[in-house]
């Protein structure tokens, strides 16, 4: 009888522990995006046009698609470390980056990968070139974001536009531009002729905005006019923010 009671008590304790772990995991998963909204400033990973959004295809599309030119630079949205870099029959050339916030971002269908496993990454670093490798119908970047870890069933996937800014299919985005609140900073709803010029330029120099920088100060520092910087980056105002990536020539 005593042995039966001991086993019964052990079973109850184990059940309580499992329940607490489950509830704690669910709480972390639900809270993460809201907490990051306040402190994370991701930048868009590529220049191009939004061709598909999160949750389409009967809920099976667990990312966003950015269509663009072959070999468009792909940028890391935030600091982190490469945890996977390989070729997949579905993702094609793909890179996974783990961020200090315990988020994992996925960059798929790349024409070429420029980083390897274990490599530290800074926000705005080029990690590859846009392509159509793997199971892709056209040239684009398939970008995913996951809480805690990437899983085959994509259980922890969430809409990356929660941290990038809301965009609709057909709107253009610019790699390196950060979100401000719910709106994307200086993202145009129409393709501009200069976008084609920028895509075809084989050499692009970029500048990461530092705290206290102004467009005029940056122009003097890099010896490029303010007007030219605004044209290259499709800026309609002088508003810039720390960690924003600017094309300077």
C-alpha positions in Angstrom: 0.0 0.0 0.0 2.8 2.4 0.9 4.6 1.6 -2.4 1.3 2.3 -4.3 0.9 5.7 -2.6 4.6 6.6 -3.3 4.1 5.9 -7.0 0.8 7.8 -7.0 2.5 10.9 -5.5 5.4 10.7 -7.9 2.9 10.6 -10.9 1.1 13.7 -9.6 4.3 15.7 -9.1 5.5 14.7 -12.6 2.2 15.8 -14.1 2.4 19.2 -12.4 5.9 19.8 -13.6 5.0 18.9 -17.2 2.0 21.3 -17.0 4.1 24.1 -15.8 6.7 23.6 -18.5 3.9 23.6 -21.1 2.3 26.8 -19.8 5.7 28.5 -19.6 6.5 27.6 -23.2 3.1 28.9 -24.4 3.6 32.1 -22.6 7.0 32.8 -24.1 5.8 32.0 -27.6 2.9 34.3 -27.3 4.7 37.2 -25.7 7.8 37.3 -27.8 6.5 39.3 -30.9 4.8 42.0 -28.7 8.0 42.4 -26.6 10.2 42.7 -29.7 7.9 45.3 -31.3 9.2 47.7 -28.7 12.9 47.0 -28.9 13.7 45.4 -32.3 14.3 47.3 -35.5 14.6 44.9 -38.3 15.6 46.1 -41.8 14.1 44.8 -45.0 16.3 42.0 -46.4 16.2 42.9 -50.1 15.2 45.4 -52.7 12.2 44.3 -54.7 8.4 43.9 -54.9 6.2 42.1 -52.4 4.9 39.1 -54.4 3.3 37.1 -51.6 2.5 37.6 -48.0 2.3 35.5 -44.8 -0.6 33.1 -44.4 -1.7 32.8 -48.0 -2.1 29.4 -49.8 -4.7 28.3 -47.2 -2.4 29.3 -44.4 0.5 27.2 -45.6 2.7 30.1 -46.7 4.8 30.8 -43.6 6.8 33.7 -44.8 6.9 36.6 -47.3 8.2 36.7 -50.8 10.2 39.6 -52.3 10.6 39.4 -56.1 13.5 41.2 -57.7 16.4 40.9 -60.1 18.8 38.0 -60.2 21.7 38.5 -57.8 20.0 41.3 -55.9 22.0 41.5 -52.5 20.3 39.8 -49.6 20.9 41.4 -46.2 20.6 40.2 -42.6 17.7 41.9 -40.9 19.4 41.9 -37.5 22.6 40.9 -35.7 23.1 37.2 -35.2 24.9 34.1 -36.1 24.6 31.7 -39.0 23.2 28.4 -37.7 22.6 26.7 -41.2 23.8 27.4 -44.7 23.2 24.7 -47.2 21.3 23.6 -50.4 17.8 22.1 -50.0 15.5 20.6 -52.7 12.7 22.9 -51.5 14.4 26.0 -50.2 17.3 25.9 -52.6 20.3 27.8 -51.3 19.2 28.8 -47.9 20.7 30.6 -44.8 19.3 30.4 -41.3 20.4 33.1 -38.8 19.8 32.9 -35.0 19.4 36.3 -33.3 20.2 37.3 -29.7 16.4 37.7 -29.2 16.1 33.9 -29.8 14.4 34.5 -33.1 15.5 32.6 -36.2 15.2 34.1 -39.7 15.3 32.1 -43.0 16.5 33.4 -46.4 15.6 30.9 -49.2 16.0 30.4 -52.9 19.3 32.2 -53.0 21.4 32.1 -56.2 24.5 32.1 -54.1 25.3 31.9 -50.3 28.1 34.1 -49.0 28.2 32.9 -45.3 29.0 29.7 -43.5 27.8 28.0 -40.3 29.0 29.7 -37.1 29.8 33.0 -38.8 28.8 36.1 -36.8 26.5 38.5 -38.6 25.8 42.2 -38.2 22.6 43.9 -39.3 22.8 44.8 -43.0 25.6 42.4 -43.8 25.2 40.8 -47.2 24.6 37.0 -46.8 23.8 36.0 -50.4 22.2 36.9 -53.7 18.6 36.6 -54.8 17.8 33.7 -57.1 15.3 30.9 -57.9 17.0 27.7 -56.6 15.0 24.9 -55.1 11.2 24.8 -55.5 10.7 28.3 -56.9 8.7 29.5 -59.8 10.6 32.8 -60.3 13.4 35.0 -59.0 12.6 36.0 -55.4 13.6 35.8 -51.8 11.4 33.7 -49.5 11.9 35.1 -46.0 10.6 33.5 -42.8 10.8 34.3 -39.1 10.4 31.8 -36.2 10.3 32.2 -32.5 12.9 30.1 -30.6 13.7 27.7 -33.4 12.9 26.6 -36.9 11.0 23.3 -37.1 9.9 21.3 -40.1 6.3 21.7 -39.2 6.9 25.5 -38.8 5.1 25.5 -35.5 6.9 28.6 -34.3 6.5 30.7 -37.5 5.1 34.2 -37.2 4.4 37.0 -39.6 7.7 38.9 -40.1 5.8 42.0 -41.1 5.1 42.4 -37.4 8.7 43.6 -37.1 9.4 44.8 -40.7 6.2 46.8 -41.3 3.0 46.0 -43.1 3.2 45.8 -46.9 0.8 44.7 -49.6 1.4 42.6 -52.7 2.7 44.9 -55.4 4.4 47.4 -53.1 8.2 47.9 -53.3 10.6 47.7 -50.4 14.3 48.6 -50.1 16.9 46.5 -48.4 18.3 48.1 -45.3 15.3 50.4 -44.7 13.9 49.9 -41.2 10.3 49.9 -40.0 9.0 52.8 -38.0 5.9 51.7 -36.0 3.5 49.9 -38.3 4.6 51.7 -41.4 7.7 51.1 -43.5 10.0 54.1 -43.7 10.2 55.5 -47.3 8.8 52.5 -49.1 7.2 53.4 -52.4 3.9 51.8 -53.6 5.2 52.0 -57.2 8.4 51.0 -59.0 10.5 53.9 -59.9 12.7 54.1 -63.0 15.8 54.5 -60.8 15.2 51.2 -59.2 16.1 49.5 -62.5 19.3 51.6 -62.5 20.2 50.5 -59.0 19.6 46.8 -59.7 21.9 46.9 -62.8 24.8 48.7 -60.9 27.4 45.9 -60.3 29.1 47.9 -57.5 27.1 49.3 -54.6 28.6 51.1 -51.5 26.5 51.3 -48.4 26.7 53.4 -45.2 25.2 52.4 -41.8 23.5 55.4 -40.1 25.0 56.1 -36.6 23.2 57.8 -33.7 23.3 61.6 -34.3 24.0 61.3 -38.0 22.2 63.7 -40.4 22.0 63.5 -44.2 24.1 66.6 -44.6 26.8 65.2 -42.2 26.9 61.9 -44.0 27.1 63.7 -47.4 30.2 65.6 -46.2 31.7 62.4 -44.8 31.3 60.3 -47.9 31.7 63.1 -50.4 28.3 62.7 -52.0 25.6 65.3 -52.2 22.5 65.1 -50.1 20.4 65.2 -53.2 22.3 62.2 -54.7 21.9 60.2 -51.5 18.1 60.9 -51.5 17.8 59.8 -55.1 19.8 56.6 -54.6 17.7 55.6 -51.6 14.3 56.9 -52.8 14.0 59.2 -49.8 11.2 61.8 -49.9 12.4 63.6 -46.8 15.6 64.0 -44.7 14.3 61.5 -42.1 16.9 58.8 -41.3 17.4 56.6 -38.2 20.2 54.7 -36.5 21.2 51.4 -38.2 19.5 52.3 -41.4 21.6 51.2 -44.4 22.0 53.9 -47.1 23.4 53.4 -50.6 25.9 56.2 -51.1 27.2 55.3 -54.6 
